[in-house]
Amino acid sequence: MSPRSHRTAAINSKVQRRPKSSQRERLIEGMIAVGNRDGYAGASVSTVIAEAGVSKPTFYDYFDDKDECFLAALVEVHASLMEEFVQELERAEAGRAAQSAVKALVGFASANPSRARFLMGEAMAGRRALDARDRGISQLAAAIDEVSASANNEETISDIPSEVLVGAIYRLLSSRLRRGEPAISELLEPALEWLEGYSVPRWESRWRSPDPPMRMARVSPAPRLWAPAALGRGRPRLSSEDVAQAQRLRIMFAAAALAAEKGYAATTVADITELARVDRRAFYSLFADKRDAFMAVHEFGLQEVMAVTAGAFFTGSSWPERMWAAGQALTQFLEANPTIAHLGFVEAYSVGPSAAQRVEDSQAAFTIFLQEGNAYRPNAAPPSRVVLEAIIKSIFEIVYARARTSARPSLSDAVPGMTFLSLAPFIGAREANAFVDEKAKSRPAKPVPSDRASGRSD
């Protein structure tokens, strides 16, 4: 058996298998259908058994609750993807492992759209589901790295972390699957075009490790958002509009803090009003329900992030300088406001399908910063719209991974890698690396972050 075959066998041995049962399979398929239609938050045992056409006692013969069924469905779909993924990598040249991985992911989604949507999109809802998603991506990334490790130093490879690659392709596919686009296979060519933008000889690769090779200091204060102080005796009298606005902000900051602490699903309106120090009547005069409050927080966070990022972008003297400045502003803002980062990049999908669509719309909005790249370096075949989208989704995956694993994520040191991901498809990997190296030479001391507004911290 060849070394490649030994690796494949080892990977296959890690794929979890579950005992098959026709009724269990019907419940799994029922959960996939309900999850895709209603999201994790809207799924219930009742809707799953109605979709599957089995009784409630039968459901509990196989699963303890909705969560266990949801996770079982994720494991089942991932196992089938992993099997096809490994088979595709077995045929790959070492230097083309990343391209073969993309081919496998797009092929699976094209042949199994409902199952792929569930795995790649609906798995973003709920902490245990996110754990399963991230484990699955790590397993796929490890398979890519095992194959590409045998490439010789002169062979060309794609200089992008495998986990970022898989996560970005998941995001590209899930947004199209959610919209019901029929020609998923047509994504393959532009996705491969995106990868080619990072092609370098293996000996020149530097970004394939998820740990950044250089550490960056802060260069400008990042605004920290604060909730207004609670209204009480001795405070100046405010108009009813000012009172309502203060209560609205307190509720929103409380919702963001609770999302980071315990997650959307476990948070109740009572939790929010207690932390915000407002009563239920005030809450329901401002928001229809918990979901409405969380959606308002996401919208608020997006507006703040875009304002900070755009403001920094237009300070640069050239497009690469602008992208660097925008990356610094984005990461420093998110570091200063970790609950906003967690809600926007981790928890938003838990709110339901409409929130997931809002997240994807916000990702698309960030492509505006990339469009100037075509004018900076005119090209007979400029990067396609999908390439721009893939760049942004790869950056979102980096922020997501850090916000997911830390209550106060370190993001500023990701700016060099993010800048490389943004520039290389336009100006080439070597020139992008030269620009990043030049920017990294200057390391000013860290200033003290500034705060915005007044009152209690989020």
C-alpha positions in Angstrom: 0.0 0.0 0.0 1.3 3.4 -0.9 2.0 6.2 1.7 -1.0 8.1 0.2 -3.2 5.0 0.7 -2.0 4.6 4.3 -3.0 8.2 5.0 -6.4 7.8 3.3 -7.1 4.6 5.3 -6.2 6.5 8.5 -8.6 9.3 7.6 -11.4 7.0 6.7 -11.0 5.2 10.1 -11.8 8.5 11.8 -15.1 9.0 10.0 -17.9 8.3 12.5 -20.4 5.7 11.4 -23.8 5.2 13.0 -26.0 2.1 13.0 -28.6 2.2 10.2 -32.3 2.0 10.7 -35.0 2.9 8.3 -36.9 4.9 11.0 -33.7 6.5 12.2 -32.9 7.5 8.7 -36.3 9.0 8.2 -35.8 11.1 11.4 -32.4 12.2 10.2 -33.9 13.3 6.8 -36.8 14.9 8.6 -34.4 16.9 10.7 -32.5 18.0 7.6 -35.7 19.1 5.9 -37.0 21.0 9.0 -33.6 22.5 9.8 -33.3 23.9 6.3 -36.9 25.2 6.3 -37.1 26.7 9.8 -33.5 26.8 11.0 -32.3 25.3 14.3 -34.3 27.8 16.4 -37.5 26.9 14.6 -37.0 23.1 14.6 -38.8 21.0 17.2 -39.5 17.3 17.9 -43.1 17.8 16.7 -42.1 19.3 13.4 -39.4 16.6 12.8 -41.7 13.7 13.5 -44.4 15.2 11.3 -41.8 15.6 8.5 -40.5 12.1 9.0 -43.9 10.4 9.4 -43.0 8.6 12.6 -44.5 8.7 16.1 -43.1 10.6 19.1 -42.3 7.4 21.0 -40.2 6.3 18.0 -38.3 9.6 18.0 -37.4 9.0 21.7 -36.3 5.4 20.9 -33.4 7.0 19.0 -32.8 10.4 20.4 -33.1 12.1 23.8 -34.1 15.5 22.4 -34.0 17.8 19.4 -30.3 18.7 19.9 -29.2 15.0 19.8 -31.1 14.5 16.5 -29.7 17.7 15.0 -26.2 16.7 15.9 -26.7 13.1 14.6 -27.8 14.6 11.3 -24.7 16.7 11.1 -22.5 13.7 11.8 -24.2 11.6 9.2 -23.9 14.2 6.5 -20.3 15.0 7.4 -19.4 11.3 7.2 -20.8 11.0 3.7 -19.0 14.2 2.6 -15.7 12.9 4.2 -15.9 9.7 2.2 -16.2 11.5 -1.1 -13.7 14.1 0.0 -11.0 11.5 0.7 -11.6 9.7 -2.5 -11.1 12.9 -4.5 -7.9 13.7 -2.5 -6.6 10.2 -3.2 -6.5 11.1 -6.9 -4.9 14.5 -6.3 -1.4 15.6 -7.0 0.2 16.9 -3.9 0.5 20.4 -5.1 -3.2 20.4 -6.2 -4.7 19.2 -2.9 -6.5 22.5 -2.3 -8.0 22.5 -5.8 -9.2 18.8 -5.4 -10.7 19.7 -2.0 -12.7 22.5 -3.6 -13.8 20.2 -6.4 -15.0 17.7 -3.8 -16.9 20.2 -1.8 -18.7 21.8 -4.8 -19.4 18.3 -6.3 -21.0 17.2 -3.0 -23.1 20.3 -2.7 -24.2 20.0 -6.4 -25.2 16.3 -6.0 -26.7 16.7 -2.4 -28.0 20.3 -2.1 -30.3 19.7 0.9 -27.8 17.8 2.9 -25.0 20.2 2.0 -27.1 23.2 3.0 -27.8 21.6 6.4 -24.1 20.8 7.0 -22.6 24.0 5.6 -25.2 26.5 6.7 -27.6 25.4 9.3 -24.8 24.0 11.4 -23.9 27.6 12.2 -26.8 27.6 14.7 -26.2 26.6 18.3 -23.0 26.0 20.2 -23.0 22.2 20.0 -23.7 22.4 16.3 -20.9 24.9 15.8 -18.6 22.5 17.6 -19.6 19.7 15.2 -19.1 22.1 12.2 -15.7 23.1 13.4 -14.5 19.6 14.1 -15.7 18.6 10.6 -13.8 21.4 9.0 -10.7 20.6 11.0 -10.9 17.0 9.8 -11.3 18.1 6.1 -8.4 20.5 6.5 -6.2 17.8 8.0 -6.9 15.6 5.0 -5.8 18.4 2.6 -2.6 19.0 4.6 -1.7 15.4 4.7 -1.8 15.2 0.9 -0.1 18.6 0.3 2.7 17.8 2.7 4.3 15.5 0.2 4.7 18.3 -2.4 8.3 19.2 -3.2 9.7 22.6 -2.6 9.4 23.7 -6.2 5.9 22.6 -6.7 3.2 25.3 -6.8 0.6 25.3 -4.0 -2.1 27.6 -2.8 -0.8 29.6 0.2 -4.0 29.7 2.3 -4.7 27.9 5.6 -6.7 24.8 4.8 -9.3 25.5 7.6 -9.9 29.0 6.1 -10.2 27.5 2.7 -12.8 24.9 3.7 -14.7 27.4 5.8 -14.8 30.0 3.0 -16.1 27.4 0.5 -18.7 26.3 3.0 -19.9 29.9 3.2 -19.9 30.3 -0.5 -21.9 27.2 -1.0 -24.4 27.7 1.9 -25.4 31.1 0.7 -26.3 29.8 -2.7 -28.0 26.7 -1.4 -30.1 28.8 0.9 -31.2 30.9 -2.1 -32.0 27.7 -4.0 -29.7 28.4 -6.9 -29.8 25.4 -9.2 -26.4 25.5 -10.9 -24.1 24.9 -7.9 -21.5 23.2 -10.1 -20.9 26.5 -11.9 -19.2 27.8 -8.7 -16.3 25.5 -9.3 -14.5 27.5 -12.0 -14.5 30.9 -10.1 -13.6 29.1 -6.8 -10.5 27.6 -8.5 -9.7 31.0 -10.0 -9.8 32.4 -6.4 -7.3 29.8 -5.3 -4.9 30.4 -8.2 -4.5 34.0 -6.8 -2.5 32.5 -3.9 -0.3 30.2 -5.9 3.4 30.2 -4.9 6.2 27.6 -4.9 6.0 25.6 -1.7 9.2 26.9 -0.4 7.8 30.5 -0.5 4.5 29.6 1.3 4.0 31.4 4.6 0.3 31.7 5.3 -0.8 28.1 5.3 -0.4 27.9 9.1 -3.4 29.3 11.0 -0.9 31.0 13.4 0.2 34.4 11.9 4.0 34.7 11.2 4.2 38.2 12.4 2.7 40.2 15.3 1.2 43.6 14.8 0.8 46.5 17.3 -2.2 48.8 17.4 -1.6 52.0 15.5 -4.8 53.9 16.3 -7.3 54.0 19.2 -10.4 51.8 18.6 -13.8 53.1 19.8 -15.4 51.1 22.5 -19.1 51.2 22.6 -20.9 51.5 26.0 -24.5 51.2 27.0 -26.1 54.3 28.6 -26.2 54.3 32.4 -29.4 53.0 34.0 -32.0 55.7 34.6 -32.6 56.4 38.3 -33.2 59.0 40.9 -31.1 62.1 40.7 -30.6 61.8 37.0 -31.6 64.8 34.8 -35.1 64.5 33.4 -35.2 63.2 29.9 -37.8 63.4 27.1 -39.8 60.2 26.5 -37.9 59.8 23.2 -34.5 60.0 25.0 -35.7 57.5 27.7 -36.9 55.1 25.0 -33.6 55.4 23.1 -31.5 54.8 26.3 -33.7 51.7 27.2 -33.3 50.4 23.6 -29.5 50.7 23.7 -29.4 49.0 27.2 -31.5 46.1 25.9 -29.3 45.7 22.8 -26.1 45.7 24.8 -27.6 43.3 27.3 -28.6 41.0 24.4 -25.1 41.1 22.9 -23.5 40.3 26.3 -25.8 37.4 26.9 -25.2 36.0 23.4 -21.5 35.8 24.2 -22.1 34.4 27.6 -24.8 31.7 27.1 -25.9 31.9 23.4 -29.1 33.0 21.7 -31.0 29.8 22.3 -30.5 29.8 26.1 -31.2 33.5 26.5 -34.7 34.6 27.6 -36.4 38.0 27.5 -36.3 37.8 31.3 -32.5 37.5 31.2 -32.2 40.5 28.9 -34.5 42.8 31.0 -32.7 41.8 34.2 -29.3 42.6 32.8 -30.5 45.8 31.0 -32.3 46.9 34.2 -35.6 47.6 32.4 -39.0 46.1 32.9 -40.9 43.8 30.5 -43.3 46.5 29.4 -40.3 48.7 28.3 -38.9 45.7 26.4 -42.1 44.9 24.5 -42.8 48.5 23.7 -39.5 48.5 21.8 -39.1 45.0 20.4 -41.6 42.4 19.3 -39.7 39.5 20.9 -36.2 38.2 21.6 -35.4 37.6 18.0 -36.3 41.2 17.1 -33.9 42.5 19.8 -31.1 40.3 18.5 -31.7 41.4 14.9 -31.5 45.0 16.1 -28.1 44.4 17.7 -26.8 42.8 14.6 -27.9 45.7 12.5 -26.4 48.2 15.0 -23.1 46.3 15.0 -22.9 46.2 11.2 -23.5 49.9 10.9 -20.7 50.6 13.5 -18.3 48.2 11.9 -18.9 49.6 8.4 -18.5 53.2 9.6 -15.2 52.5 11.3 -13.8 50.4 8.4 -14.9 52.8 5.7 -13.6 55.7 7.6 -10.1 54.1 7.8 -10.2 52.8 4.2 -10.3 56.3 2.7 -7.3 57.5 4.6 -4.9 55.3 2.5 -2.9 56.9 -0.3 -3.2 53.8 -2.5 -5.6 50.8 -2.7 -3.2 48.4 -0.9 -2.7 51.1 1.8 -6.4 51.5 2.1 -7.0 47.7 2.5 -4.3 47.6 5.2 -5.9 50.6 7.1 -9.4 49.0 6.8 -8.1 45.7 8.2 -6.5 47.4 11.1 -9.7 49.4 11.9 -11.9 46.4 11.6 -9.8 44.1 13.8 -9.2 46.8 16.4 -12.8 47.7 16.6 -13.8 44.1 17.1 -11.1 43.6 19.8 -12.5 46.6 21.6 -16.1 45.4 21.3 -15.9 41.6 21.7 -19.6 41.0 22.4 -20.4 42.8 19.1 -17.8 40.5 17.4 -19.3 37.4 18.9 -22.9 38.2 18.0 -22.1 39.3 14.4 -19.6 36.6 13.5 -20.7 33.6 15.7 -24.1 33.8 17.1 -26.2 35.6 14.4 -27.0 32.3 12.6 -28.7 31.0 15.7 -31.4 33.6 15.4 -33.0 32.0 12.4 -33.1 32.1 8.5 -33.8 35.8 8.3 -30.7 36.6 10.5 -28.6 34.2 8.4 -29.7 36.1 5.3 -28.8 39.4 7.0 -25.3 38.1 7.8 -24.8 37.1 4.2 -26.0 40.5 3.0 -23.5 42.2 5.3 -20.7 40.0 3.9 -21.6 41.1 0.4 -21.4 44.7 1.5 -17.7 44.4 2.4 -16.8 43.6 -1.2 -17.0 47.3 -1.9 -13.6 47.7 -0.4 -12.2 45.2 -3.0 -13.6 46.7 -6.1 -11.0 49.4 -6.3 -8.4 46.7 -6.9 -9.5 46.4 -10.5 -8.6 50.0 -11.1 -5.4 49.8 -9.1 -4.0 47.0 -11.3 -6.0 46.9 -14.6 -6.3 43.3 -15.8 -7.8 41.9 -19.0 -9.5 39.3 -16.9 -10.2 41.0 -13.5 -11.2 38.8 -10.5 -14.8 37.8 -10.8 -17.6 38.6 -8.4 -17.3 35.2 -6.8 -13.6 35.8 -6.2 -14.4 39.0 -4.3 -17.0 37.2 -2.3 -14.6 34.3 -1.5 -12.0 36.8 -0.2 -14.5 38.4 2.2 -15.8 35.0 3.3 -12.3 33.8 4.1 -11.7 36.9 6.2 -15.1 36.3 8.0 -14.0 32.7 8.7 -10.8 34.0 10.3 -12.7 36.4 12.6 -15.3 33.8 13.3 -12.7 31.2 14.4 -11.1 33.6 16.8 -14.3 35.1 18.2 -15.5 31.5 18.7 -12.6 30.4 20.8 -12.0 33.5 23.0 -14.2 35.9 24.9 -11.7 38.6 24.0 -10.2 37.5 20.7 -6.9 38.7 19.5 -7.4 40.0 15.9 -5.0 42.7 15.2 -2.2 40.2 14.4 -4.4 38.7 11.7 -4.2 41.9 9.6 -1.1 40.8 7.6 -2.7 37.5 6.6 -6.1 39.2 5.8 -4.3 41.8 3.7 -2.5 39.0 1.7 -5.8 37.3 1.1 -7.3 40.6 -0.1 -4.5 41.7 -2.4 -3.0 38.6 -4.0 -5.8 37.8 -6.4 -5.4 41.3 -7.8 -1.6 41.9 -7.8 -0.1 38.4 -7.3 1.1 36.6 -4.2 4.7 37.9 -4.4 3.8 41.5 -4.6 1.2 41.1 -1.9 3.8 39.6 0.4 6.3 42.4 -0.4 3.6 45.0 0.5 2.8 43.2 3.8 6.5 42.9 4.7 7.0 46.7 4.1 4.0 47.6 6.3 5.1 45.3 9.1 8.5 47.0 9.4 7.0 49.9 11.3 5.7 48.9 14.7 4.6 52.0 16.8 3.7 51.6 20.4 0.2 50.7 21.4 -2.0 53.7 22.3 -4.7 53.5 24.9 -8.1 52.6 23.3 -10.7 55.4 23.5 -14.2 54.9 24.7 -17.4 56.2 23.0 -20.5 57.3 24.9 -20.8 56.8 28.6 -22.3 54.5 31.2 -21.9 50.8 31.9 -19.6 48.7 29.7 -21.1 46.0 27.5 
